[in-house]
């Protein structure tokens, strides 16, 4: 288990999660005196429900669920569930 994220780090992460890449977030955390690797930032973002893929907007599962009026677990399940699409 790694070093626990403190409240200021998490505030920075939440603030930047939707607009910056994990690399940019790690850089900004380092400038603020925290030492998190890019992979640590990615893992934390993922655990909070954010996407870390550069082709997607970084919306959290919580935000999507709130807008769709469903529980966040429904969104997480839907995103992880394989699509069973059949082409004719």
Beta strands, then each sheet from edge to edge (+ up, - down):
end
